Amino acid sequence: MFKVGDKVVCVNDKNYTTSKFRPKYGDVYIISAKHSHFDAVFLEGVNNHIGGYWSWRFKKYYDNFADEVLKNITEQIKEEVLILN
């Protein structure tokens, strides 16, 4: 799902047994390592649990999301104008 070096955003910070080192909802992190047998990741700059954090608690973060959306909308408008002409 994720690769080492990917930026991710925390989308679920509920039900952690310890609150001292848990990722926080909405914060962006970088994947520093992956657990080899479980669907877990380790995060740069976070004192990770022994087995890392479940990857389902994160979504990939896109820095240029707005730019990509604007580009797609512009391309769709150009296509529609060409079809109408």
C-alpha positions as CSV (number, residue, x, y, z in Angstrom):
1,M,0.0,0.0,0.0
2,F,2.6,2.6,1.1
3,K,6.3,2.8,0.2
4,V,9.1,4.0,2.4
5,G,9.4,7.8,1.8
6,D,5.6,8.3,1.1
7,K,3.9,11.2,2.8
8,V,0.8,10.1,4.7
9,V,-1.9,11.9,6.7
10,C,-3.4,10.4,9.8
11,V,-7.2,9.8,9.3
12,N,-7.9,7.8,12.4
13,D,-6.3,8.4,15.9
14,K,-9.0,6.7,18.0
15,N,-8.5,4.0,20.6
16,Y,-4.8,4.1,21.1
17,T,-3.8,2.6,24.4
18,T,-1.1,5.3,24.9
19,S,-1.5,8.9,23.9
20,K,2.1,9.9,24.4
21,F,3.5,8.7,21.1
22,R,0.4,8.4,18.9
23,P,0.0,10.0,15.5
24,K,-2.6,12.8,15.6
25,Y,-5.6,13.2,13.2
26,G,-4.7,15.5,10.3
27,D,-1.0,15.5,10.9
28,V,1.3,14.6,8.0
29,Y,4.1,12.0,8.4
30,I,6.7,10.3,6.3
31,I,6.9,6.5,6.2
32,S,10.3,5.5,7.5
33,A,9.9,1.7,7.4
34,K,7.2,-1.0,6.9
35,H,6.7,-4.1,9.1
36,S,7.5,-7.2,7.0
37,H,4.6,-9.4,8.2
38,F,1.9,-7.0,9.2
39,D,0.1,-4.2,7.5
40,A,2.0,-1.7,9.7
41,V,4.2,1.3,9.1
42,F,6.8,3.2,11.0
43,L,6.9,7.0,10.9
44,E,9.8,9.5,10.8
45,G,10.1,11.6,13.9
46,V,7.6,9.5,15.9
47,N,8.6,7.2,18.7
48,N,6.9,4.2,17.1
49,H,5.2,1.3,18.9
50,I,7.2,-1.9,18.8
51,G,5.3,-3.1,15.7
52,G,4.6,0.3,14.2
53,Y,1.2,1.7,13.4
54,W,-1.6,0.1,11.4
55,S,-1.5,1.5,7.9
56,W,-5.3,1.7,7.7
57,R,-5.0,4.7,10.0
58,F,-3.4,6.7,7.2
59,K,-4.1,7.9,3.7
60,K,-1.6,9.0,1.1
61,Y,-1.0,12.7,1.3
62,Y,-0.8,14.7,-2.0
63,D,1.1,18.0,-1.7
64,N,-0.2,19.2,-5.1
65,F,-3.8,17.9,-4.8
66,A,-5.3,21.3,-5.7
67,D,-3.0,21.7,-8.7
68,E,-4.0,18.2,-10.0
69,V,-7.7,18.9,-9.6
70,L,-7.4,22.2,-11.4
71,K,-5.5,20.6,-14.2
72,N,-8.1,17.9,-14.6
73,I,-11.0,20.4,-14.7
74,T,-9.1,22.6,-17.2
75,E,-8.6,19.6,-19.5
76,Q,-12.3,18.6,-19.2
77,I,-13.4,22.1,-20.1
78,K,-11.0,22.2,-23.2
79,E,-12.4,18.8,-24.3
80,E,-16.0,20.0,-24.0
81,V,-15.3,23.2,-25.9
82,L,-13.7,21.1,-28.7
83,I,-16.7,18.8,-28.8
84,L,-19.2,21.8,-28.9
85,N,-17.3,23.6,-31.7
